[in-house]
Amino acid sequence: MTFSIVARSTDGESWGVAVASKFLAVGNAVPAAVAGIGAIATQANANVSYKGLALAHLDEGATASVALQRLLEEDPDRDHRQVGIVDVDGTSASHTGSACYDWAGSLTGEGYAIQGNILTGSEVVESMEAAWLDGGGLPFADRLLAALRAGDEAGGDKRGRQSAALLVVKEGAGYGGHDDVAVDLRVDDHATPVAELTRLLELNDLFLTATTEDDKVPVTPELDAEITGLVRALGHDDLLEWAGTENYEMRVAPTGAWIDKRVLAILRATSEQA
């Protein structure tokens, strides 16, 4: 009752899962990932213990296929399970049990495993694979979401839509650089969950990721005078207070030496509307 993609980024620095289903809060049950270890999606009649077990096997040095084999050997209900795994090296493995409801199946390749059950047909996973392979120029999270969107547009879960989730891990990529969770977004109950997930990813990129060097605008004396006037007109003492209040602290230098170009545009637009 779910379709998902589990993947590693081409640069070998990120792992992630994108998933959608006619099931409440699919992000609670299906995906798991640890930076530098790998990622897994467990679905169909999901055995959620697979997540911790698989990541433990991978952490001990098992490949994706070996980790999957160990999971299935220990599970008498393996014919009801569907699983996709990608390991630290990008090797992938997927299993669709013989008792999974039609249509059920998977596609794997270097760095990705795509699987689904109770789908409208094989075109769902085929469209996901095509979108993944065509999306090499996209940021990793956007590439995962593009594959999920392609599956949704191809028919997705034949029972309908309800939830979707996106999980991406990369060493030091979390909020403030203090953990490895780059993206952890869940749409638990929505008429168009994949579209809503797309909207949330755009917000995630703005509020919860660090500014790239290309997006940093140096705060010259002239710009500092403009910014000071704008933030004071909005009732704030300085740029840092305004940025912290509006949750843009990831996109302004702690010293105030630079500001993200998008945040500068937002500040100017907000001032015009005030």
CORMO-V335780 format. One record per residue. N is the residue number from 1. PSI is psi in degrees with one decimal (none if undefined). Layout:
# CORMO-V335780
N;PSI
N;PSI
This chain:
# CORMO-V335780
1;29.4
2;149.3
3;141.4
4;160.5
5;132.2
6;132.7
7;162.9
8;144.6
9;156.5
10;-34.5
11;-3.1
12;16.8
13;-14.4
14;150.7
15;150.4
16;170.9
17;134.8
18;135.0
19;148.2
20;154.6
21;158.5
22;72.9
23;136.8
24;127.8
25;55.1
26;-28.3
27;-17.3
28;-30.3
29;-39.0
30;-53.2
31;150.8
32;146.5
33;148.4
34;128.8
35;136.4
36;4.6
37;-55.0
38;-167.9
39;157.3
40;148.0
41;127.0
42;125.5
43;-161.0
44;-127.0
45;78.8
46;134.4
47;98.4
48;-18.7
49;-18.5
50;-32.7
51;-55.7
52;-39.3
53;-45.9
54;-45.2
55;-32.8
56;-42.9
57;-43.8
58;-39.6
59;-29.3
60;-2.5
61;0.8
62;146.1
63;170.4
64;-43.9
65;-37.9
66;-43.3
67;-43.2
68;-43.8
69;-41.4
70;-40.9
71;-47.6
72;-36.1
73;-31.2
74;0.1
75;109.6
76;-17.5
77;26.8
78;-26.0
79;-15.6
80;0.9
81;153.1
82;132.5
83;142.2
84;136.5
85;140.7
86;132.3
87;-173.1
88;-30.6
89;-0.7
90;4.8
91;139.2
92;157.3
93;147.6
94;148.1
95;132.9
96;111.9
97;150.8
98;-18.7
99;1.6
100;144.8
101;143.2
102;153.7
103;138.5
104;138.5
105;-176.5
106;164.8
107;138.3
108;156.7
109;-177.0
110;113.0
111;2.3
112;151.2
113;126.7
114;131.2
115;155.6
116;156.6
117;156.9
118;46.0
119;165.7
120;-21.4
121;-180.0
122;-19.4
123;-21.5
124;-54.5
125;-31.8
126;-40.8
127;-37.4
128;-44.0
129;-43.9
130;-42.4
131;-39.6
132;-47.4
133;-31.7
134;-12.5
135;23.5
136;-23.2
137;-3.1
138;153.8
139;150.2
140;-48.0
141;-41.1
142;-35.1
143;-43.6
144;-44.7
145;-35.3
146;-39.9
147;-42.6
148;-42.1
149;-39.6
150;-39.9
151;-39.7
152;-44.8
153;-24.9
154;-7.3
155;-35.2
156;-145.0
157;123.6
158;-10.3
159;-14.3
160;-161.5
161;148.4
162;-47.5
163;163.6
164;159.6
165;155.8
166;123.8
167;126.0
168;133.2
169;143.9
170;138.8
171;123.3
172;12.2
173;-0.8
174;-177.7
175;122.0
176;7.8
177;15.2
178;-6.7
179;-173.1
180;5.5
181;101.2
182;-39.2
183;130.2
184;86.3
185;138.2
186;131.8
187;104.7
188;-30.7
189;103.5
190;148.4
191;-34.3
192;74.1
193;-35.1
194;-39.8
195;-40.4
196;-37.3
197;-37.3
198;-43.7
199;-42.3
200;-34.9
201;-37.3
202;-40.8
203;-38.5
204;-43.4
205;-35.0
206;-46.4
207;-25.7
208;10.3
209;155.9
210;152.0
211;136.3
212;162.7
213;-36.1
214;-23.5
215;0.0
216;125.9
217;116.2
218;136.5
219;95.9
220;167.2
221;-38.4
222;-44.6
223;-37.8
224;-41.3
225;-40.8
226;-48.4
227;-43.5
228;-42.7
229;-40.0
230;-46.3
231;-33.3
232;-33.6
233;-23.7
234;2.6
235;20.3
236;153.2
237;-38.1
238;178.2
239;-43.9
240;-37.8
241;-43.8
242;-46.5
243;-42.0
244;-39.0
245;-38.1
246;5.8
247;31.2
248;18.3
249;-23.3
250;-10.3
251;22.4
252;136.2
253;138.8
254;-26.6
255;-8.3
256;13.3
257;-23.2
258;161.3
259;142.9
260;139.1
261;-33.1
262;-39.6
263;-36.6
264;-42.4
265;-39.1
266;-42.2
267;-45.5
268;-42.2
269;-39.0
270;-39.1
271;-37.3
272;-33.0
273;-19.5
274;none
